[in-house]
Amino acid sequence: MNGSRWAARAAEMREAVRALLAVLEPEQVGELRAGPVRLDAPEWREWTYLPGARPGLSTEGMDGPQREAVDALLATAHSAAGAELARGAIEVERHRRAMAGATGADRYWVRLLGDPDGDGPWGWRMNGHHLAVHVLITAAGMRVTPHFIGSEPARIAQGPQAGRRLLGPEEDLARELVTDLDAGCRAKAVFAAEPPDDILTRDDPFADPDLLPAGLAHGAMTPAQQRLLTGLVRRYLDRAPAAYAQECWSETLTRGLDVVSFAWAGGREPGDRHYYCVRSPDFLIEYDNTQDNGNHAHSVWRHVRHDWGADLLRAHYTQQHA
C-alpha cells in the first residue's frame, strides 16, 4: 500500500475519532472503547449482518452532532462510492422500518479498539443490520475487510426512494456476464438451478474460498466477458480507499487473473432469485438476492489474509517480540 496515501487516510481517521470522542458523554466513551487489539481475542473476529445488538456504542440515542461525527468517521473507511453505499444501506434500512411501521432511530454500533493516539495497532468498526465495516491500522498499513452491504428491499417500490436499487450495479454486472456465456461455459459457471438462501460464508470468522463453488475461470472467458468480471471485482474493491483498493488489485494482477473464477446459481432474468460469487486465492466476493422472493440483497467482500488486519497484526507482534 502506498505509504503516504494510506498514512494520510489513517490520519484522517484519527482526526475523525478525536472529533467523535469530543462530542460524546463520558459514559458513551466507555461504551465506545474496547481493549487493545489482540490476535488471540475471540471477539476480534465476531461479527454479523443480522438484526440485533452488538458490542460498542449504539447510535440510537445519539444527538445530531454525535451522529454527524459517526457519519464522518464512516466515510473515512471508504472511497466516495463506497461511502455512498454505506450511507445507502442505512437509508434503505430506514425505509424498511418505515414501511413496517417501526419507530425509533437508527440502531448501529460503533466500537473503538486500541488507542489511535498510541504507537500500537488500533481499529474501529461499525456494525448493524445490513452494514458491517471493519478497520485495522498499524504503522505498516490499513485493512478494511470484512466489508458487508445489504439492502432490504433490493428494489424500493414506493415512497421518496421509489425505484432505488442500492446494489443494482453489483447485480447487473454479474447478470450480464452469466447471460453472455455460451452453453458450455455457462454449464461450468452455473452450479445450481436453485440459489442458496444466503451467502455461503455467512458470518464466518475466517474467509475460506473453498466454501464457494469453483465456477468458470477468467481464462476460459472471452475478452468481453473478462472485462465484465474485472469490472465486477473492481466494483467491490473500489468500495475501499483508493490506496488499499489498488493494493488489492495489484496483488491480484501479480498472481494472474486466471486464478479468479465466477459462479452463479438461480434464475438469470431480472427479479429471479439468484446468487453469485467470485473467488481467488486471496479474496472472495459473494452476492445473493434470494430472500423476500428475490427482493432482499446481501453483498460481502472478504480477504483471506487481510480480514481483521490479521496480516498486519502478525507482522507487528512478530517484530515486537523480536
N, C-alpha and C positions, 0 to 999 in steps of 0.2 A: 504494500500500500504506500502511495506517495506520502512521505513523512510530513512534508509541510502542509499538504491538503488535509490529511486526517487530523493532524495536530490542531489546525485551525478549527475544524469541526468539533474536536474534543474540547477546545477552549470555549467554543460557543455553547456546548452542552453544560460545561462547568458554570458558565455565567447564568444559564437558564435555571440550573439547580439552585444557585445562590438566590436568584430572583424569587424562586418559589419558596425557599426557606424564609425569605424576608417577609412574606405576606402570611405565613402560617402562624397559628397559635402554638404555644409550647406543647400542648397535648397532641396537636396534629403532627408536629415534628417528630414526637415519639412514635406515632403510628407509621410515619413515613420511613424512618430509618430502621435498617436491619443491621446485622453484624457484618464483620469483614467478609470479603469474598473468599470462599474456600472450595476447592475442588471436591473435597470429601463431604460437603454439606448436602444431604439429600434434597433439601428444599431448593437448592440452587437450580435443579432441573425439573422442579414441579411446575406444571402449567396446565391450563385448559382453556378452551374457547367456548365452553358451555356456560349457561347461566349459573349464577351462584357467587357467593362471597369469595374473596381472595385475601391473602395476607397483604398488609400495607394500608395506606391511607385512601379512604373512599372519596370519590369526587361528589358523592351525593349531597353532602352537607356544606359544600364549598360556596363561598360568596363569589361575586363577579371577578374581582382581581385575582383571587386564588385560582379560579378556573382558567382565566386568561394565562396565568403563569404555567399551568399544566399544559394547556394547548401549545404554548410557545416551546415548552420542553419536548412535547411530542413531535413537533415539526423538525427539531434538530436531528432526529433519528432517521430522517427521510430526505430524498430529493423532493423537489416541488411536486412532481407527480405522485410520489409515494405519500407525501403529507396530505394531498388531496384525497387519496384512497383511505387513509386512516381517519381523516375527518368524515369522509363519506360513510364509513362503517358506523360511526357514531350517529350521523344524521339519519341513516336508514333504520337504525335501532330505535331512534326517537319516533320515526314514522310507524314502525311496527307496534310500539307501545300505544301510540295514539289510536291506531286502528283497533286495538284490543281494548280500548277504554281504560288503559292503565295510567295512573297519575304518578307524579314524582319526578325527581331529577335523574340525570344520567348516573349509572352505577358502574364506575370503573375504579380500579385500584392501582395506585402508584406506589412503588417501593424503591427506596434508595439503598444500595448495598455498597459497603466500603465508604471511604472518605474521598470525595472529589478534590479536596484540597491537600491530600496527603501524597505520599510517594508510591503507595501500593495500588494494586488493581481496584477499580471501582466500577459500578454499573448501576443501571436502573431499569425498571420495567413498568409497562402499563398494560394491564390485563382487564378484560371484561368480556361480556357476551359478544362474540364475533370480532374481537380485537385482541391480539397478543403481540406485543412489541418488547424485545429483549435487547439490551445494550450492555456491552462489556468493553472497558477501556483500560489499557496498560500503556506504559511508555513506548511499547513497540507497535501498537496499532489499535484498531477498533473492530468489533464484531456486532452484527445486528440480527442474528437468527437464533432461534426460530422466529419466523415472521408469518402471522396469520391474519387474513382479512376475510370476513364473511358478510353475506348480505341476505337478509330475510325481510321482505321478499327479494328475489333476484331481479324482478322487474316490478316497479311500483305502478299500480294500476290507477290510482286516484289521488286526489289532493294536489298540493302545490308542486310535488316532485313527480307527478304522473309521467310515465314513460322512462324514468331513470333506470338504467342498468349499471349499477356500480362496477360490476365485474364483467361488463359486456365485452371489452376488448380481449380479456383473458379467454372468454368463451368463444368468441367469433374467430380468433386466430386458429385455435385448435380445431374448430369445426371445419374451417376452410382447408386445413391441412388434411384431415382424415377424409374429407369429401373428394379431395383431389387425387387421392391414391388410386392406383389401378387395383383390379380384383386381387391379384397376387400379393401386392404389398399390403392391401387392406386386411387380408387374411392374417398377416403377421401382426399388424398393429392392433386390430380389434380382438380383444381376448375374451369378451363375453357379450352376449346379447342383452343381458340384464346387468345394469351397473350396480356396484356396491352401494350400500346405504349411506356411506360417509367416506372420507379419506381413509386410506388403508392404514396409515401410520398413526391415526388418531392423535392423542397427546403423549405419544411415547417419549420418554426422556432422552432416548438415543435415536438418531436418524439412521435407518437401515434401508439402503436401496434394495436389498434383496427381498424386502417385503412386497416390492412392486413387480408387476409383470415385465418380462424382457422387452416386449414390444418390437418396433421396427427401428433399426439403426439408421442414424443420419446418413451413412454411406450408401444405404440402399435407396435413398430418395433422389428424385430429380433435383436439379439446381433450384427450381422454383419452390419445391417443397422444402428443401434445405433452408431457403430464405425464410419461409414461414416458421419453421422450427426455431431458427435463430431469433426471429422477431418475438416468438412466444417466450423463449428463455430470457431474452433481454427485458421483456415486459415485467418479469418478476425481479430480476437482478436490479433493474433500474428503479425499484422502489427505494433502494438504499441511497445514501450519499454517494456522489459520483466517484469519489476515490475508491471506496470499497467495492462498488459495483464493477468498476474497471479492473480491480484486482481479481475479483472472482472470474470475470470474463477472460482476462489474460491467462489465468490459470487453466481454464477450460481449453483455450486455443493451444496452449503449450502441450497439453495432453493429446490434443487432436479431437476434432468434433465427432469422429467416428465412434467414440466411446459414449456418445449421447444417444438415447433412444426415446421413442414416443409410443405410448399405448393408449387405447380408447376402449370404453365399454358403453353400451346403451345405444339409443337412437341417434341419428345424425340430423334430424330435422329440428329447426328452432322450436322450442317448447318440449321436446322429448327429454326424458330423464337421461342423464349421461354423466360420464366420469372420464377423466384423462390423467395421465401422469407423464413426467419427463424424468428420466434417471440417468445418472452418470456416476463414476466412482467418487466424485467429490460432492455432488449436491443432488437433491431431489425436489421435484415440484409436483404437487397434487391439486386437483380441482374436481369438485363434484357439484352437480346441481340435480339432486335426486329427491330430496325431501319436499313435502308440501306439493306433491305432484309436479316436480321439476320447477319449483319457484323458490328455491332456498339454496344458496350457493356458498361453498367453502373454498378457500384457496390457501395454500401454505407453501412456503419456501424454507427448506432445511438444508444445512450444510453438514457433511459427515464429520469434518474435523473442527469446523468453526463454531458450531452451535454452542451457545452459552459462553463463547470465548474460551473454550477448553484448551485450544492450542496455545493461545497467548498465556493463559494461566499456568499451563505446564511449563512453558518456557520461563516464565517469571519465577516460579518457585524452584525450578531446577537451578537457575542462575543464583537465586538467593541462597539455596542450600550449598552450592559450590563455593 
